[in-house]
Amino acid sequence: MIMEEKFDIAVIGAGPAGSMAAWSAAAAGRNVCLLERNNKPGFPVRCGEGIGIRSLTEHSDARPEWIKREITCSAMISPNGTKVNITDIDKSTVLDRERMDGDLAQDAVKAGAQLFVTSPVIEVTRIDGGEYQCRCPQRTIISKIVIIADGVESRVARDLGWSTRLASDDIESCAFTRVTSPLIDADCCIFYVGSSVAPGGYAWIFPRGIGEANVGLGILGTRCTAGKPKELLLQFINRELPGGCIGTLHCGGVPVTRYIRPLVRHGAMLVGDAARQVNCISGAGIHYSLFAGKTAGKVAADAIGAEGVNYSSLTNYEKLWKKRYGKQQERSFALKDFVTHHTDDAFLNRIAATLTKKKSRKIKYLTVFLSTFSRHPMLLFKAFKLFG
């Protein structure tokens, strides 16, 4: 017999966005459930796990055990192999996402949320009275509000009326694995660009410790064919880390587009990758997800009163997101779109050659930014319009 249970708020997906939403709403005194399709949160990891310390601590109660490796430098490798070292970087880290995601879900449980694992949501419908019915194989959940955090492939968002279609140039097809090799630089995140490495995207090596790293690449959808990310990733590993031991390989999509409008429809709210809340240049989204989840959960909790749900107040979540990160994401999208269509391997090689003539201790991300734009007047004009 399929059980039917009632909650104030149902959160779908126990990644960072979903767990933070469940914790935030439960901590505010609401009756919350957290539905996770896998048998535990944080697995499998489909993420490079990199994040700046400031972004991590600003939106979560970060713990030392989440930190796999602190990063002291970064490097960029041009298409012709020129290496540009960037030593003046903000304090950054590579996370243990499996540990972090598990802890965030347990934080939600400690705050009073009920966690249901192995509970994929098959269908969500809005029923009489404005409540939501979430149907899983083992149970049916009835809730006043639903927070959707089930990732870039979100079927739930489509069920509830959002258009989730992504244009080919608004998604990166990615392949990812973990590699053990004595050739890994344990202190430096390395990025590789070029049409033969990752067309329209980049490849990366993020160290998790001595001799271990997350290795992956993303290819812009317009330049991708079936199986190409996996093929190029294996070629990349064999070239850069020959003889390395390759772990389980995962593939998936990363949105590189504007966040979905609206973020709220009636009593349903989108957070994280399901909302396309991601930096369009780097593909990073952990800090966006932490903020969005925490904010959506609190707004949802505040909207529930003795006389029911004040659905109009749920739009405060979108206002807060737009105020905090909306312009930042818009800028990253505009830059991604322009750079994708106006740079090539020769241009990237020229920038790298220019930067290698500078003293390494003076090279910062800002130096790379300014050098890139100064060599391309149209990019510079675009930058002034975006940041002016």
Secondary structure per residue as TSV (DSSP state, phi and psi in degrees):
chain	resnum	aa	ss	phi	psi
A	1	M	-	360.0	132.9
A	2	I	-	-82.4	125.1
A	3	M	E	-78.4	146.4
A	4	E	E	-116.3	123.7
A	5	E	E	-127.6	148.5
A	6	K	E	-112.7	138.2
A	7	F	E	-139.4	160.2
A	8	D	E	-69.8	-45.8
A	9	I	E	-136.4	130.7
A	10	A	E	-109.7	128.6
A	11	V	E	-111.0	127.5
A	12	I	E	-106.5	109.6
A	13	G	-	108.8	122.4
A	14	A	-	-106.5	39.5
A	15	G	S	-80.2	-169.6
A	16	P	H	-56.5	-43.5
A	17	A	H	-65.1	-47.5
A	18	G	H	-65.9	-44.5
A	19	S	H	-66.5	-38.9
A	20	M	H	-65.5	-37.5
A	21	A	H	-64.5	-44.9
A	22	A	H	-64.3	-42.9
A	23	W	H	-62.2	-47.3
A	24	S	H	-62.7	-42.9
A	25	A	H	-71.2	-40.7
A	26	A	H	-67.7	-39.2
A	27	A	H	-63.5	-24.6
A	28	A	T	-86.7	5.0
A	29	G	T	96.8	9.3
A	30	R	-	-90.0	155.9
A	31	N	-	-85.5	110.2
A	32	V	E	-126.7	142.4
A	33	C	E	-122.1	150.5
A	34	L	E	-123.3	115.5
A	35	L	E	-103.6	122.1
A	36	E	-	-123.4	128.4
A	37	R	S	-72.1	-31.4
A	38	N	S	-85.1	174.4
A	39	N	S	-81.5	-5.7
A	40	K	S	-160.9	149.2
A	41	P	T	-66.7	148.2
A	42	G	T	84.2	10.7
A	43	F	-	-141.6	133.5
A	44	P	S	-79.1	153.7
A	45	V	-	-79.1	125.0
A	46	R	-	-124.1	68.4
A	47	C	S	-164.3	147.5
A	48	G	-	-73.2	-17.2
A	49	E	-	72.9	12.8
A	50	G	E	-90.8	141.9
A	51	I	E	-162.3	148.0
A	52	G	E	-73.0	142.8
A	53	I	H	-58.4	-41.8
A	54	R	H	-61.7	-42.7
A	55	S	H	-64.7	-37.3
A	56	L	H	-68.1	-47.9
A	57	T	H	-77.0	-21.6
A	58	E	H	-67.5	-33.2
A	59	H	H	-116.2	0.1
A	60	S	S	-149.5	162.8
A	61	D	-	-86.4	77.5
A	62	A	-	-63.4	145.1
A	63	R	-	-123.5	145.9
A	64	P	G	-55.9	-33.3
A	65	E	G	-70.8	-10.7
A	66	W	G	-79.7	-17.2
A	67	I	E	-89.0	114.8
A	68	K	E	-84.9	-39.1
A	69	R	E	-157.9	133.0
A	70	E	E	-87.7	137.0
A	71	I	E	-103.2	129.8
A	72	T	-	-107.5	-13.4
A	73	C	E	-155.1	169.2
A	74	S	E	-138.5	158.7
A	75	A	E	-144.9	148.4
A	76	M	E	-122.1	132.2
A	77	I	E	-111.2	121.3
A	78	S	-	-77.5	170.7
A	79	P	T	-55.7	-34.5
A	80	N	T	-90.4	9.3
A	81	G	-	93.7	2.6
A	82	T	-	-68.4	130.0
A	83	K	E	-102.9	128.4
A	84	V	E	-113.6	113.7
A	85	N	E	-86.4	133.8
A	86	I	E	-120.6	105.8
A	87	T	-	-99.3	-23.3
A	88	D	B	-94.1	82.9
A	89	I	-	-121.0	157.4
A	90	D	-	-65.5	150.6
A	91	K	-	-59.9	123.8
A	92	S	E	-131.8	168.1
A	93	T	E	-149.0	158.0
A	94	V	E	-107.2	126.2
A	95	L	E	-90.4	163.1
A	96	D	-	-97.9	88.8
A	97	R	H	-63.3	-35.2
A	98	E	H	-61.2	-43.4
A	99	R	H	-68.5	-46.0
A	100	M	H	-62.3	-48.4
A	101	D	H	-62.2	-39.4
A	102	G	H	-63.3	-41.7
A	103	D	H	-67.0	-41.1
A	104	L	H	-63.4	-39.8
A	105	A	H	-65.1	-40.0
A	106	Q	H	-69.1	-32.1
A	107	D	H	-60.0	-40.5
A	108	A	H	-63.3	-40.8
A	109	V	H	-63.8	-44.3
A	110	K	H	-63.0	-29.3
A	111	A	T	-78.2	-10.1
A	112	G	T	121.4	-5.2
A	113	A	-	-74.0	151.2
A	114	Q	E	-99.5	127.0
A	115	L	E	-101.0	123.7
A	116	F	E	-114.8	108.3
A	117	V	-	-90.0	171.1
A	118	T	S	48.9	43.8
A	119	S	-	-130.9	69.0
A	120	P	-	-65.6	137.9
A	121	V	-	-86.1	115.7
A	122	I	-	-81.2	-37.6
A	123	E	E	-158.2	142.7
A	124	V	E	-126.1	129.6
A	125	T	E	-133.9	151.8
A	126	R	E	-92.6	127.6
A	127	I	-	-111.1	-178.3
A	128	D	G	-54.8	138.3
A	129	G	G	88.5	-3.5
A	130	G	G	90.6	-1.2
A	131	E	-	-77.2	169.0
A	132	Y	E	-117.0	137.3
A	133	Q	E	-108.5	116.4
A	134	C	E	-106.2	115.1
A	135	R	E	-100.3	120.5
A	136	C	-	-114.8	165.7
A	137	P	S	-58.7	-38.4
A	138	Q	S	-97.2	-18.4
A	139	R	E	-155.0	161.1
A	140	T	E	-120.5	128.7
A	141	I	E	-106.5	131.3
A	142	I	E	-110.4	125.7
A	143	S	E	-139.7	155.7
A	144	K	E	-75.9	-35.3
A	145	I	E	-134.0	144.4
A	146	V	E	-124.7	131.0
A	147	I	E	-109.6	120.8
A	148	I	E	-99.3	115.8
A	149	A	-	-137.1	40.7
A	150	D	-	-99.0	22.3
A	151	G	-	90.9	179.8
A	152	V	T	-62.4	-28.2
A	153	E	T	-85.6	8.9
A	154	S	-	-39.3	112.4
A	155	R	H	-85.3	-29.0
A	156	V	H	-61.1	-42.3
A	157	A	H	-59.3	-40.8
A	158	R	H	-64.1	-41.7
A	159	D	H	-57.0	-32.0
A	160	L	T	-100.6	14.5
A	161	G	T	103.1	-1.2
A	162	W	-	-80.1	145.9
A	163	S	-	-87.5	114.0
A	164	T	-	-107.6	9.3
A	165	R	-	-64.9	136.2
A	166	L	-	-112.1	129.9
A	167	A	-	-65.8	155.6
A	168	S	G	-60.7	-29.8
A	169	D	G	-91.8	10.6
A	170	D	G	-115.4	17.9
A	171	I	E	-145.3	141.4
A	172	E	E	-104.0	129.0
A	173	S	E	-89.5	120.6
A	174	C	E	-118.5	149.8
A	175	A	E	-127.9	143.1
A	176	F	E	-148.5	143.5
A	177	T	E	-156.2	177.5
A	178	R	E	-113.3	140.3
A	179	V	E	-127.5	138.7
A	180	T	E	-110.0	131.2
A	181	S	-	-165.5	141.2
A	182	P	T	-71.0	-8.8
A	183	L	T	-85.0	-5.8
A	184	I	-	-74.1	130.8
A	185	D	-	-79.3	114.7
A	186	A	T	-75.4	-9.5
A	187	D	T	-118.1	-1.1
A	188	C	E	-129.0	130.5
A	189	C	E	-86.9	128.8
A	190	I	E	-118.7	131.3
A	191	F	E	-114.5	136.9
A	192	Y	E	-121.2	133.3
A	193	V	-	-124.8	160.1
A	194	G	S	138.4	150.0
A	195	S	T	-66.2	-26.6
A	196	S	T	-85.5	-16.6
A	197	V	T	-91.3	-56.1
A	198	A	S	-153.9	86.4
A	199	P	T	-55.0	121.4
A	200	G	T	76.2	4.1
A	201	G	S	-143.4	-141.0
A	202	Y	E	-157.7	161.8
A	203	A	E	-109.4	159.0
A	204	W	E	-150.7	152.8
A	205	I	E	-128.3	113.2
A	206	F	E	-112.7	111.5
A	207	P	E	-69.2	136.9
A	208	R	E	-104.1	-2.7
A	209	G	E	157.0	-171.5
A	210	I	T	-65.7	118.7
A	211	G	T	76.4	10.8
A	212	E	E	-137.8	139.4
A	213	A	E	-151.3	152.8
A	214	N	E	-83.1	129.8
A	215	V	E	-129.9	131.3
A	216	G	E	-163.3	178.9
A	217	L	E	-156.9	157.6
A	218	G	E	-129.5	140.2
A	219	I	E	-119.6	131.3
A	220	L	E	-59.8	139.6
A	221	G	G	-54.7	-35.4
A	222	T	G	-69.6	-14.2
A	223	R	G	-116.5	17.4
A	224	C	-	-114.1	144.6
A	225	T	-	-125.1	166.5
A	226	A	T	-56.5	127.6
A	227	G	T	82.3	-6.0
A	228	K	H	-66.7	-41.7
A	229	P	H	-58.0	-44.8
A	230	K	H	-63.4	-44.9
A	231	E	H	-59.9	-47.0
A	232	L	H	-69.7	-33.3
A	233	L	H	-64.8	-44.9
A	234	L	H	-64.4	-39.2
A	235	Q	H	-62.7	-42.6
A	236	F	H	-61.9	-46.2
A	237	I	H	-64.2	-44.4
A	238	N	H	-64.0	-28.7
A	239	R	H	-82.9	-44.4
A	240	E	H	-90.6	-29.8
A	241	L	S	-131.5	60.2
A	242	P	T	-59.3	136.0
A	243	G	T	83.4	-1.0
A	244	G	-	-67.5	149.8
A	245	C	E	-87.4	119.4
A	246	I	E	-97.3	129.4
A	247	G	-	-84.6	-163.1
A	248	T	-	-63.3	134.1
A	249	L	-	-98.9	130.4
A	250	H	E	-117.5	147.4
A	251	C	E	-127.2	152.5
A	252	G	E	-178.3	177.8
A	253	G	E	-107.2	146.6
A	254	V	E	-123.6	121.0
A	255	P	E	-70.5	137.7
A	256	V	-	-130.4	67.4
A	257	T	S	-147.0	-177.6
A	258	R	-	-69.3	154.8
A	259	Y	-	-68.3	152.5
A	260	I	-	-68.7	136.5
A	261	R	S	-113.6	136.5
A	262	P	-	-78.9	162.1
A	263	L	S	-81.0	-12.8
A	264	V	E	-131.0	132.8
A	265	R	E	-132.4	113.7
A	266	H	T	57.0	-113.2
A	267	G	T	-108.8	20.0
A	268	A	E	-112.8	140.4
A	269	M	E	-132.3	140.2
A	270	L	E	-104.8	136.3
A	271	V	-	-139.1	155.9
A	272	G	G	70.4	-147.6
A	273	D	G	-60.8	-30.8
A	274	A	G	-61.3	-28.0
A	275	A	G	-94.8	0.3
A	276	R	T	64.0	35.5
A	277	Q	-	-89.5	90.8
A	278	V	S	-153.7	149.9
A	279	N	-	-73.6	122.4
A	280	C	T	-77.0	-16.0
A	281	I	T	-84.3	-48.6
A	282	S	T	-97.2	-20.3
A	283	G	-	81.2	1.3
A	284	A	-	-73.2	142.6
A	285	G	-	-152.0	3.8
A	286	I	H	-61.1	-48.2
A	287	H	H	-66.5	-34.7
A	288	Y	H	-61.3	-44.1
A	289	S	H	-64.9	-41.2
A	290	L	H	-61.2	-46.5
A	291	F	H	-65.8	-47.5
A	292	A	H	-62.1	-44.8
A	293	G	H	-62.8	-48.6
A	294	K	H	-60.8	-42.2
A	295	T	H	-69.3	-45.3
A	296	A	H	-62.5	-41.0
A	297	G	H	-62.3	-43.0
A	298	K	H	-68.2	-43.8
A	299	V	H	-61.8	-42.2
A	300	A	H	-62.6	-43.6
A	301	A	H	-62.1	-41.6
A	302	D	H	-69.8	-22.6
A	303	A	H	-77.9	-14.9
A	304	I	E	-93.3	120.6
A	305	G	E	-125.9	-175.7
A	306	A	T	-63.2	-28.8
A	307	E	T	-98.3	9.5
A	308	G	E	122.1	-154.7
A	309	V	E	-103.9	129.1
A	310	N	-	-87.5	87.3
A	311	Y	G	-62.5	-33.3
A	312	S	G	-64.5	-28.9
A	313	S	G	-72.8	-15.4
A	314	L	G	-64.9	-22.9
A	315	T	G	-67.7	-12.8
A	316	N	H	-59.8	-29.5
A	317	Y	H	-60.1	-47.9
A	318	E	H	-64.7	-37.8
A	319	K	H	-62.0	-42.4
A	320	L	H	-69.2	-39.3
A	321	W	H	-63.0	-47.1
A	322	K	I	-61.6	-40.7
A	323	K	I	-65.6	-39.8
A	324	R	I	-83.1	-45.5
A	325	Y	I	-130.1	-3.2
A	326	G	I	-59.9	-50.5
A	327	K	H	-65.7	-38.3
A	328	Q	H	-59.9	-43.4
A	329	Q	H	-70.5	-37.6
A	330	E	H	-59.9	-41.1
A	331	R	H	-64.1	-44.1
A	332	S	H	-64.7	-35.7
A	333	F	H	-66.4	-45.6
A	334	A	H	-63.3	-40.8
A	335	L	H	-67.1	-43.0
A	336	K	H	-58.6	-45.7
A	337	D	H	-63.4	-42.2
A	338	F	H	-73.1	-45.9
A	339	V	H	-62.8	-39.2
A	340	T	H	-57.8	-35.9
A	341	H	H	-98.7	-3.6
A	342	H	H	-130.8	10.6
A	343	T	-	-127.4	153.8
A	344	D	-	-141.8	-177.7
A	345	D	H	-60.0	-40.8
A	346	A	H	-62.2	-41.3
A	347	F	H	-63.1	-46.1
A	348	L	H	-63.3	-37.7
A	349	N	H	-64.9	-39.0
A	350	R	H	-65.4	-40.7
A	351	I	H	-63.4	-44.3
A	352	A	H	-61.7	-41.6
A	353	A	H	-63.4	-39.0
A	354	T	H	-64.4	-44.2
A	355	L	H	-69.2	-33.1
A	356	T	H	-68.7	-14.4
A	357	K	T	-80.9	-12.7
A	358	K	S	-86.5	157.9
A	359	K	-	-69.0	132.9
A	360	S	G	-58.3	-33.1
A	361	R	G	-70.6	-13.3
A	362	K	G	-97.8	-3.2
A	363	I	-	-87.9	118.0
A	364	K	B	-121.9	172.5
A	365	Y	H	-58.5	-35.9
A	366	L	H	-63.6	-37.4
A	367	T	H	-61.4	-45.2
A	368	V	H	-60.8	-44.8
A	369	F	H	-58.3	-51.3
A	370	L	H	-66.6	-39.7
A	371	S	H	-62.9	-40.9
A	372	T	H	-61.4	-48.1
A	373	F	H	-75.0	-31.6
A	374	S	H	-68.7	-24.0
A	375	R	T	-88.7	-2.8
A	376	H	-	-139.3	92.8
A	377	P	H	-54.1	-37.1
A	378	M	H	-67.3	-37.3
A	379	L	H	-65.0	-40.3
A	380	L	H	-62.3	-42.9
A	381	F	H	-61.9	-43.1
A	382	K	H	-61.6	-40.8
A	383	A	H	-63.3	-42.7
A	384	F	H	-60.8	-40.0
A	385	K	H	-66.5	-36.5
A	386	L	H	-75.2	-42.1
A	387	F	H	-104.7	-5.5
A	388	G	-	-74.7	360.0
